Every structure is written in C-alpha cells, then in structure tokens.
Amino acid sequence: MQELTPTCGETRMTEFEKADTNGSGVVEKSEWDALDYEDRRRRLDDEDSKRDQQRKMVWFALSGMLLYPFSIMITALVGLDEAVSALSSIAGVYFVSVAGIVGVFFGVTNMGKK
C-alpha cells in the first residue's frame, strides 16, 4: 500500500496503521477479522440500498403504466385532440419499454436467488 508523504508537519496514517487498533505494529488475526466483518457489513448495506432503489424504480414504472391510459382519457375529455393522438401513437413503445424494465427486474431478482 502506498503511503503519502507528510506535508507541512502533519503525519498521515496508512490503512494498515488504522487497522492496527492495539498499536502493536502488526495487524493481528482479530483485527483482520474486524476488517473483514466491516467489509461484509458495508457490502450488505450496499446490496440492500441497491435493492431498495431497484424496487422504487419498478414501482415508479408500474405506476406510470397505470396512469398513462388515464392521461389519454383526461386529454380527450379536455378536448386536446392532438395530445390524444400523440399519446396514443407512442403508447405501444412506452408499454413495451416499461414492461421490459419490470421484466428484467424480476428476472434478475429471481436469477440472483438461485
């Protein structure tokens, strides 16, 4: 590991010195175990955050799929005929795209469990 050179009289601690909690100059097994535990905890937190964000993305996509037909109906009721035709023309692409996002999410989620 590369140690940075101190500047202006300050000393910098290397990662191994930070891991040496008892100050013996050697990173012992219990200290390695503590590092390993912290690393696993961070990975679990990261994976949990990733799953939460993916879940939010899928719910947002599904709610958009449900609200899309209502937006077409509302524009028709208001009398915006050009908006109705524009929304209707892109509906097929929109639904296929959102269904793809949701399908990939569930596929990857289930593949990861096996």
Phi and psi in radians as a Rosetta constraint file:
Dihedral C 1 N 2 CA 2 C 2 CIRCULARHARMONIC -1.500 0.35
Dihedral N 2 CA 2 C 2 N 3 CIRCULARHARMONIC 2.272 0.35
Dihedral C 2 N 3 CA 3 C 3 CIRCULARHARMONIC -1.725 0.35
Dihedral N 3 CA 3 C 3 N 4 CIRCULARHARMONIC 2.358 0.35
Dihedral C 3 N 4 CA 4 C 4 CIRCULARHARMONIC -1.367 0.35
Dihedral N 4 CA 4 C 4 N 5 CIRCULARHARMONIC 2.542 0.35
Dihedral C 4 N 5 CA 5 C 5 CIRCULARHARMONIC -1.381 0.35
Dihedral N 5 CA 5 C 5 N 6 CIRCULARHARMONIC 2.393 0.35
Dihedral C 5 N 6 CA 6 C 6 CIRCULARHARMONIC -1.177 0.35
Dihedral N 6 CA 6 C 6 N 7 CIRCULARHARMONIC 2.516 0.35
Dihedral C 6 N 7 CA 7 C 7 CIRCULARHARMONIC -2.173 0.35
Dihedral N 7 CA 7 C 7 N 8 CIRCULARHARMONIC 2.542 0.35
Dihedral C 7 N 8 CA 8 C 8 CIRCULARHARMONIC 0.984 0.35
Dihedral N 8 CA 8 C 8 N 9 CIRCULARHARMONIC 0.645 0.35
Dihedral C 8 N 9 CA 9 C 9 CIRCULARHARMONIC 1.388 0.35
Dihedral N 9 CA 9 C 9 N 10 CIRCULARHARMONIC 0.029 0.35
Dihedral C 9 N 10 CA 10 C 10 CIRCULARHARMONIC -1.591 0.35
Dihedral N 10 CA 10 C 10 N 11 CIRCULARHARMONIC 2.622 0.35
Dihedral C 10 N 11 CA 11 C 11 CIRCULARHARMONIC -1.888 0.35
Dihedral N 11 CA 11 C 11 N 12 CIRCULARHARMONIC 2.505 0.35
Dihedral C 11 N 12 CA 12 C 12 CIRCULARHARMONIC -1.952 0.35
Dihedral N 12 CA 12 C 12 N 13 CIRCULARHARMONIC 2.464 0.35
Dihedral C 12 N 13 CA 13 C 13 CIRCULARHARMONIC -1.701 0.35
Dihedral N 13 CA 13 C 13 N 14 CIRCULARHARMONIC 2.322 0.35
Dihedral C 13 N 14 CA 14 C 14 CIRCULARHARMONIC -1.383 0.35
Dihedral N 14 CA 14 C 14 N 15 CIRCULARHARMONIC 2.930 0.35
Dihedral C 14 N 15 CA 15 C 15 CIRCULARHARMONIC -1.104 0.35
Dihedral N 15 CA 15 C 15 N 16 CIRCULARHARMONIC -0.614 0.35
Dihedral C 15 N 16 CA 16 C 16 CIRCULARHARMONIC -1.200 0.35
Dihedral N 16 CA 16 C 16 N 17 CIRCULARHARMONIC -0.627 0.35
Dihedral C 16 N 17 CA 17 C 17 CIRCULARHARMONIC -1.176 0.35
Dihedral N 17 CA 17 C 17 N 18 CIRCULARHARMONIC -0.607 0.35
Dihedral C 17 N 18 CA 18 C 18 CIRCULARHARMONIC -1.170 0.35
Dihedral N 18 CA 18 C 18 N 19 CIRCULARHARMONIC -0.618 0.35
Dihedral C 18 N 19 CA 19 C 19 CIRCULARHARMONIC -1.292 0.35
Dihedral N 19 CA 19 C 19 N 20 CIRCULARHARMONIC -0.443 0.35
Dihedral C 19 N 20 CA 20 C 20 CIRCULARHARMONIC -1.388 0.35
Dihedral N 20 CA 20 C 20 N 21 CIRCULARHARMONIC 1.433 0.35
Dihedral C 20 N 21 CA 21 C 21 CIRCULARHARMONIC -1.266 0.35
Dihedral N 21 CA 21 C 21 N 22 CIRCULARHARMONIC -0.470 0.35
Dihedral C 21 N 22 CA 22 C 22 CIRCULARHARMONIC -1.614 0.35
Dihedral N 22 CA 22 C 22 N 23 CIRCULARHARMONIC -0.029 0.35
Dihedral C 22 N 23 CA 23 C 23 CIRCULARHARMONIC 1.274 0.35
Dihedral N 23 CA 23 C 23 N 24 CIRCULARHARMONIC 0.369 0.35
Dihedral C 23 N 24 CA 24 C 24 CIRCULARHARMONIC -1.403 0.35
Dihedral N 24 CA 24 C 24 N 25 CIRCULARHARMONIC -0.193 0.35
Dihedral C 24 N 25 CA 25 C 25 CIRCULARHARMONIC 1.559 0.35
Dihedral N 25 CA 25 C 25 N 26 CIRCULARHARMONIC -0.074 0.35
Dihedral C 25 N 26 CA 26 C 26 CIRCULARHARMONIC -2.273 0.35
Dihedral N 26 CA 26 C 26 N 27 CIRCULARHARMONIC 2.352 0.35
Dihedral C 26 N 27 CA 27 C 27 CIRCULARHARMONIC -1.453 0.35
Dihedral N 27 CA 27 C 27 N 28 CIRCULARHARMONIC 1.906 0.35
Dihedral C 27 N 28 CA 28 C 28 CIRCULARHARMONIC -1.512 0.35
Dihedral N 28 CA 28 C 28 N 29 CIRCULARHARMONIC 2.998 0.35
Dihedral C 28 N 29 CA 29 C 29 CIRCULARHARMONIC -1.003 0.35
Dihedral N 29 CA 29 C 29 N 30 CIRCULARHARMONIC -0.750 0.35
Dihedral C 29 N 30 CA 30 C 30 CIRCULARHARMONIC -1.120 0.35
Dihedral N 30 CA 30 C 30 N 31 CIRCULARHARMONIC -0.601 0.35
Dihedral C 30 N 31 CA 31 C 31 CIRCULARHARMONIC -1.262 0.35
Dihedral N 31 CA 31 C 31 N 32 CIRCULARHARMONIC -0.661 0.35
Dihedral C 31 N 32 CA 32 C 32 CIRCULARHARMONIC -1.105 0.35
Dihedral N 32 CA 32 C 32 N 33 CIRCULARHARMONIC -0.707 0.35
Dihedral C 32 N 33 CA 33 C 33 CIRCULARHARMONIC -1.101 0.35
Dihedral N 33 CA 33 C 33 N 34 CIRCULARHARMONIC -0.677 0.35
Dihedral C 33 N 34 CA 34 C 34 CIRCULARHARMONIC -1.135 0.35
Dihedral N 34 CA 34 C 34 N 35 CIRCULARHARMONIC -0.694 0.35
Dihedral C 34 N 35 CA 35 C 35 CIRCULARHARMONIC -1.121 0.35
Dihedral N 35 CA 35 C 35 N 36 CIRCULARHARMONIC -0.747 0.35
Dihedral C 35 N 36 CA 36 C 36 CIRCULARHARMONIC -1.116 0.35
Dihedral N 36 CA 36 C 36 N 37 CIRCULARHARMONIC -0.736 0.35
Dihedral C 36 N 37 CA 37 C 37 CIRCULARHARMONIC -1.065 0.35
Dihedral N 37 CA 37 C 37 N 38 CIRCULARHARMONIC -0.780 0.35
Dihedral C 37 N 38 CA 38 C 38 CIRCULARHARMONIC -1.123 0.35
Dihedral N 38 CA 38 C 38 N 39 CIRCULARHARMONIC -0.681 0.35
Dihedral C 38 N 39 CA 39 C 39 CIRCULARHARMONIC -1.126 0.35
Dihedral N 39 CA 39 C 39 N 40 CIRCULARHARMONIC -0.778 0.35
Dihedral C 39 N 40 CA 40 C 40 CIRCULARHARMONIC -1.123 0.35
Dihedral N 40 CA 40 C 40 N 41 CIRCULARHARMONIC -0.672 0.35
Dihedral C 40 N 41 CA 41 C 41 CIRCULARHARMONIC -1.117 0.35
Dihedral N 41 CA 41 C 41 N 42 CIRCULARHARMONIC -0.741 0.35
Dihedral C 41 N 42 CA 42 C 42 CIRCULARHARMONIC -1.124 0.35
Dihedral N 42 CA 42 C 42 N 43 CIRCULARHARMONIC -0.709 0.35
Dihedral C 42 N 43 CA 43 C 43 CIRCULARHARMONIC -1.103 0.35
Dihedral N 43 CA 43 C 43 N 44 CIRCULARHARMONIC -0.738 0.35
Dihedral C 43 N 44 CA 44 C 44 CIRCULARHARMONIC -1.103 0.35
Dihedral N 44 CA 44 C 44 N 45 CIRCULARHARMONIC -0.723 0.35
Dihedral C 44 N 45 CA 45 C 45 CIRCULARHARMONIC -1.087 0.35
Dihedral N 45 CA 45 C 45 N 46 CIRCULARHARMONIC -0.734 0.35
Dihedral C 45 N 46 CA 46 C 46 CIRCULARHARMONIC -1.127 0.35
Dihedral N 46 CA 46 C 46 N 47 CIRCULARHARMONIC -0.766 0.35
Dihedral C 46 N 47 CA 47 C 47 CIRCULARHARMONIC -1.115 0.35
Dihedral N 47 CA 47 C 47 N 48 CIRCULARHARMONIC -0.689 0.35
Dihedral C 47 N 48 CA 48 C 48 CIRCULARHARMONIC -1.118 0.35
Dihedral N 48 CA 48 C 48 N 49 CIRCULARHARMONIC -0.761 0.35
Dihedral C 48 N 49 CA 49 C 49 CIRCULARHARMONIC -1.107 0.35
Dihedral N 49 CA 49 C 49 N 50 CIRCULARHARMONIC -0.689 0.35
Dihedral C 49 N 50 CA 50 C 50 CIRCULARHARMONIC -1.094 0.35
Dihedral N 50 CA 50 C 50 N 51 CIRCULARHARMONIC -0.789 0.35
Dihedral C 50 N 51 CA 51 C 51 CIRCULARHARMONIC -1.101 0.35
Dihedral N 51 CA 51 C 51 N 52 CIRCULARHARMONIC -0.708 0.35
Dihedral C 51 N 52 CA 52 C 52 CIRCULARHARMONIC -1.077 0.35
Dihedral N 52 CA 52 C 52 N 53 CIRCULARHARMONIC -0.772 0.35
Dihedral C 52 N 53 CA 53 C 53 CIRCULARHARMONIC -1.156 0.35
Dihedral N 53 CA 53 C 53 N 54 CIRCULARHARMONIC -0.691 0.35
Dihedral C 53 N 54 CA 54 C 54 CIRCULARHARMONIC -1.130 0.35
Dihedral N 54 CA 54 C 54 N 55 CIRCULARHARMONIC -0.718 0.35
Dihedral C 54 N 55 CA 55 C 55 CIRCULARHARMONIC -1.087 0.35
Dihedral N 55 CA 55 C 55 N 56 CIRCULARHARMONIC -0.743 0.35
Dihedral C 55 N 56 CA 56 C 56 CIRCULARHARMONIC -1.104 0.35
Dihedral N 56 CA 56 C 56 N 57 CIRCULARHARMONIC -0.694 0.35
Dihedral C 56 N 57 CA 57 C 57 CIRCULARHARMONIC -1.090 0.35
Dihedral N 57 CA 57 C 57 N 58 CIRCULARHARMONIC -0.746 0.35
Dihedral C 57 N 58 CA 58 C 58 CIRCULARHARMONIC -1.173 0.35
Dihedral N 58 CA 58 C 58 N 59 CIRCULARHARMONIC -0.732 0.35
Dihedral C 58 N 59 CA 59 C 59 CIRCULARHARMONIC -1.115 0.35
Dihedral N 59 CA 59 C 59 N 60 CIRCULARHARMONIC -0.671 0.35
Dihedral C 59 N 60 CA 60 C 60 CIRCULARHARMONIC -1.107 0.35
Dihedral N 60 CA 60 C 60 N 61 CIRCULARHARMONIC -0.755 0.35
Dihedral C 60 N 61 CA 61 C 61 CIRCULARHARMONIC -1.130 0.35
Dihedral N 61 CA 61 C 61 N 62 CIRCULARHARMONIC -0.747 0.35
Dihedral C 61 N 62 CA 62 C 62 CIRCULARHARMONIC -1.158 0.35
Dihedral N 62 CA 62 C 62 N 63 CIRCULARHARMONIC -0.690 0.35
Dihedral C 62 N 63 CA 63 C 63 CIRCULARHARMONIC -1.163 0.35
Dihedral N 63 CA 63 C 63 N 64 CIRCULARHARMONIC -0.603 0.35
Dihedral C 63 N 64 CA 64 C 64 CIRCULARHARMONIC -1.120 0.35
Dihedral N 64 CA 64 C 64 N 65 CIRCULARHARMONIC -0.662 0.35
Dihedral C 64 N 65 CA 65 C 65 CIRCULARHARMONIC -1.114 0.35
Dihedral N 65 CA 65 C 65 N 66 CIRCULARHARMONIC -0.659 0.35
Dihedral C 65 N 66 CA 66 C 66 CIRCULARHARMONIC -1.311 0.35
Dihedral N 66 CA 66 C 66 N 67 CIRCULARHARMONIC -0.603 0.35
Dihedral C 66 N 67 CA 67 C 67 CIRCULARHARMONIC -1.428 0.35
Dihedral N 67 CA 67 C 67 N 68 CIRCULARHARMONIC -0.355 0.35
Dihedral C 67 N 68 CA 68 C 68 CIRCULARHARMONIC -1.022 0.35
Dihedral N 68 CA 68 C 68 N 69 CIRCULARHARMONIC -0.861 0.35
Dihedral C 68 N 69 CA 69 C 69 CIRCULARHARMONIC -1.074 0.35
Dihedral N 69 CA 69 C 69 N 70 CIRCULARHARMONIC -0.610 0.35
Dihedral C 69 N 70 CA 70 C 70 CIRCULARHARMONIC -1.157 0.35
Dihedral N 70 CA 70 C 70 N 71 CIRCULARHARMONIC -0.605 0.35
Dihedral C 70 N 71 CA 71 C 71 CIRCULARHARMONIC -1.153 0.35
Dihedral N 71 CA 71 C 71 N 72 CIRCULARHARMONIC -0.619 0.35
Dihedral C 71 N 72 CA 72 C 72 CIRCULARHARMONIC -1.155 0.35
Dihedral N 72 CA 72 C 72 N 73 CIRCULARHARMONIC -0.754 0.35
Dihedral C 72 N 73 CA 73 C 73 CIRCULARHARMONIC -1.135 0.35
Dihedral N 73 CA 73 C 73 N 74 CIRCULARHARMONIC -0.702 0.35
Dihedral C 73 N 74 CA 74 C 74 CIRCULARHARMONIC -1.140 0.35
Dihedral N 74 CA 74 C 74 N 75 CIRCULARHARMONIC -0.753 0.35
Dihedral C 74 N 75 CA 75 C 75 CIRCULARHARMONIC -1.148 0.35
Dihedral N 75 CA 75 C 75 N 76 CIRCULARHARMONIC -0.551 0.35
Dihedral C 75 N 76 CA 76 C 76 CIRCULARHARMONIC -1.215 0.35
Dihedral N 76 CA 76 C 76 N 77 CIRCULARHARMONIC -0.697 0.35
Dihedral C 76 N 77 CA 77 C 77 CIRCULARHARMONIC -1.179 0.35
Dihedral N 77 CA 77 C 77 N 78 CIRCULARHARMONIC -0.605 0.35
Dihedral C 77 N 78 CA 78 C 78 CIRCULARHARMONIC -1.308 0.35
Dihedral N 78 CA 78 C 78 N 79 CIRCULARHARMONIC -0.373 0.35
Dihedral C 78 N 79 CA 79 C 79 CIRCULARHARMONIC 1.695 0.35
Dihedral N 79 CA 79 C 79 N 80 CIRCULARHARMONIC 0.345 0.35
Dihedral C 79 N 80 CA 80 C 80 CIRCULARHARMONIC -1.598 0.35
Dihedral N 80 CA 80 C 80 N 81 CIRCULARHARMONIC 1.440 0.35
Dihedral C 80 N 81 CA 81 C 81 CIRCULARHARMONIC -1.147 0.35
Dihedral N 81 CA 81 C 81 N 82 CIRCULARHARMONIC -0.642 0.35
Dihedral C 81 N 82 CA 82 C 82 CIRCULARHARMONIC -1.164 0.35
Dihedral N 82 CA 82 C 82 N 83 CIRCULARHARMONIC -0.660 0.35
Dihedral C 82 N 83 CA 83 C 83 CIRCULARHARMONIC -1.156 0.35
Dihedral N 83 CA 83 C 83 N 84 CIRCULARHARMONIC -0.671 0.35
Dihedral C 83 N 84 CA 84 C 84 CIRCULARHARMONIC -1.082 0.35
Dihedral N 84 CA 84 C 84 N 85 CIRCULARHARMONIC -0.792 0.35
Dihedral C 84 N 85 CA 85 C 85 CIRCULARHARMONIC -1.195 0.35
Dihedral N 85 CA 85 C 85 N 86 CIRCULARHARMONIC -0.641 0.35
Dihedral C 85 N 86 CA 86 C 86 CIRCULARHARMONIC -1.167 0.35
Dihedral N 86 CA 86 C 86 N 87 CIRCULARHARMONIC -0.795 0.35
Dihedral C 86 N 87 CA 87 C 87 CIRCULARHARMONIC -1.137 0.35
Dihedral N 87 CA 87 C 87 N 88 CIRCULARHARMONIC -0.660 0.35
Dihedral C 87 N 88 CA 88 C 88 CIRCULARHARMONIC -1.197 0.35
Dihedral N 88 CA 88 C 88 N 89 CIRCULARHARMONIC -0.601 0.35
Dihedral C 88 N 89 CA 89 C 89 CIRCULARHARMONIC -1.249 0.35
Dihedral N 89 CA 89 C 89 N 90 CIRCULARHARMONIC -0.527 0.35
Dihedral C 89 N 90 CA 90 C 90 CIRCULARHARMONIC -1.702 0.35
Dihedral N 90 CA 90 C 90 N 91 CIRCULARHARMONIC 0.045 0.35
Dihedral C 90 N 91 CA 91 C 91 CIRCULARHARMONIC -1.067 0.35
Dihedral N 91 CA 91 C 91 N 92 CIRCULARHARMONIC -0.737 0.35
Dihedral C 91 N 92 CA 92 C 92 CIRCULARHARMONIC -1.060 0.35
Dihedral N 92 CA 92 C 92 N 93 CIRCULARHARMONIC -0.814 0.35
Dihedral C 92 N 93 CA 93 C 93 CIRCULARHARMONIC -1.140 0.35
Dihedral N 93 CA 93 C 93 N 94 CIRCULARHARMONIC -0.707 0.35
Dihedral C 93 N 94 CA 94 C 94 CIRCULARHARMONIC -1.079 0.35
Dihedral N 94 CA 94 C 94 N 95 CIRCULARHARMONIC -0.860 0.35
Dihedral C 94 N 95 CA 95 C 95 CIRCULARHARMONIC -1.148 0.35
Dihedral N 95 CA 95 C 95 N 96 CIRCULARHARMONIC -0.674 0.35
Dihedral C 95 N 96 CA 96 C 96 CIRCULARHARMONIC -1.142 0.35
Dihedral N 96 CA 96 C 96 N 97 CIRCULARHARMONIC -0.721 0.35
Dihedral C 96 N 97 CA 97 C 97 CIRCULARHARMONIC -1.122 0.35
Dihedral N 97 CA 97 C 97 N 98 CIRCULARHARMONIC -0.828 0.35
Dihedral C 97 N 98 CA 98 C 98 CIRCULARHARMONIC -1.173 0.35
Dihedral N 98 CA 98 C 98 N 99 CIRCULARHARMONIC -0.696 0.35
Dihedral C 98 N 99 CA 99 C 99 CIRCULARHARMONIC -1.096 0.35
Dihedral N 99 CA 99 C 99 N 100 CIRCULARHARMONIC -0.622 0.35
Dihedral C 99 N 100 CA 100 C 100 CIRCULARHARMONIC -1.119 0.35
Dihedral N 100 CA 100 C 100 N 101 CIRCULARHARMONIC -0.744 0.35
Dihedral C 100 N 101 CA 101 C 101 CIRCULARHARMONIC -1.071 0.35
Dihedral N 101 CA 101 C 101 N 102 CIRCULARHARMONIC -0.844 0.35
Dihedral C 101 N 102 CA 102 C 102 CIRCULARHARMONIC -1.150 0.35
Dihedral N 102 CA 102 C 102 N 103 CIRCULARHARMONIC -0.725 0.35
Dihedral C 102 N 103 CA 103 C 103 CIRCULARHARMONIC -1.108 0.35
Dihedral N 103 CA 103 C 103 N 104 CIRCULARHARMONIC -0.741 0.35
Dihedral C 103 N 104 CA 104 C 104 CIRCULARHARMONIC -1.135 0.35
Dihedral N 104 CA 104 C 104 N 105 CIRCULARHARMONIC -0.702 0.35
Dihedral C 104 N 105 CA 105 C 105 CIRCULARHARMONIC -1.023 0.35
Dihedral N 105 CA 105 C 105 N 106 CIRCULARHARMONIC -0.880 0.35
Dihedral C 105 N 106 CA 106 C 106 CIRCULARHARMONIC -1.195 0.35
Dihedral N 106 CA 106 C 106 N 107 CIRCULARHARMONIC -0.609 0.35
Dihedral C 106 N 107 CA 107 C 107 CIRCULARHARMONIC -1.132 0.35
Dihedral N 107 CA 107 C 107 N 108 CIRCULARHARMONIC -0.815 0.35
Dihedral C 107 N 108 CA 108 C 108 CIRCULARHARMONIC -1.181 0.35
Dihedral N 108 CA 108 C 108 N 109 CIRCULARHARMONIC -0.663 0.35
Dihedral C 108 N 109 CA 109 C 109 CIRCULARHARMONIC -1.077 0.35
Dihedral N 109 CA 109 C 109 N 110 CIRCULARHARMONIC -0.770 0.35
Dihedral C 109 N 110 CA 110 C 110 CIRCULARHARMONIC -1.292 0.35
Dihedral N 110 CA 110 C 110 N 111 CIRCULARHARMONIC -0.559 0.35
Dihedral C 110 N 111 CA 111 C 111 CIRCULARHARMONIC -1.189 0.35
Dihedral N 111 CA 111 C 111 N 112 CIRCULARHARMONIC -0.625 0.35
Dihedral C 111 N 112 CA 112 C 112 CIRCULARHARMONIC -1.176 0.35
Dihedral N 112 CA 112 C 112 N 113 CIRCULARHARMONIC -0.413 0.35
Dihedral C 112 N 113 CA 113 C 113 CIRCULARHARMONIC -1.383 0.35
Dihedral N 113 CA 113 C 113 N 114 CIRCULARHARMONIC -0.357 0.35
